[in-house]
Amino acid sequence: MNETGVRRLTGLAGIATAAALIVEVPLYFLYSGPPPDSNVLARLLIGILALAFLIVFATAFRELVKRADPACEWVGTTAFAAGLVYATITLVSHGLEAGAVIAADHPIDPTVTVEGTYILYGSIGRVMLALFLTAVGHGISRTNLLPRWTGRSAFVLAGVNLAFVPSLFFGNTPAHFYAANGWGTTALMGAVLSYWMLALGISIHRSAARRPSR
């Protein structure tokens, strides 16, 4: 695949990731109490698709960085590895939630009852996502793959994620903004990531049209 094709694939994967996340996040706020199983399983399924697209994005982004500057291949590899780890731990969290919901004989709120996901969605996820975003931002800045705002915004978003890492010390109430599984730590960060990925994906896809095929 030539560079134009890789850019298009990367952009489309980013847009697909964002679209799935944008659909998923609001589903967490439809019910004030334990949601019906259909709601939980639907949002988890959409989240699984989003993570699959994210893996494709991370893989294609590594290839883009490598082609732009072979000396920066390690940056693309770091972004790929961090994205893969982030996707993996989030998939594990999704699996734990889905298993608990399927096994329960009454509606449950897995964001509260499935204790093993608190830190996976929270502090661990925030660290891995911050590493991914930092690597993406550095890769863009060093290789001039995209407009400067894309790299700078990646660094800013990485810093915001790091700010939520200490949230594991602040309880497990999802209704709280800053908690191990609080809506700021999890849902808000997911929403911000989705719209950033949408903007980034569109920027990468558009860049393919401005470059000759080679």
HELIX and SHEET records of a PDB file:
HELIX    1   1 GLU A    3  GLU A   24  1                                  22    
HELIX    2   2 VAL A   25  PHE A   29  5                                   5    
HELIX    3   3 ASP A   37  ALA A   68  1                                  32    
HELIX    4   4 PRO A   70  CYS A   72  5                                   3    
HELIX    5   5 GLU A   73  ALA A  103  1                                  31    
HELIX    6   6 PRO A  110  THR A  113  1                                   4    
HELIX    7   7 GLU A  115  THR A  117  5                                   3    
HELIX    8   8 TYR A  118  ILE A  119  1                                   2    
HELIX    9   9 LEU A  120  ILE A  124  3                                   5    
HELIX   10  10 GLY A  125  THR A  143  1                                  19    
HELIX   11  11 ARG A  148  ALA A  163  1                                  16    
HELIX   12  12 VAL A  165  PHE A  169  5                                   5    
HELIX   13  13 GLY A  184  LEU A  188  3                                   5    
HELIX   14  14 MET A  189  ALA A  209  1                                  21    
END                                                                             
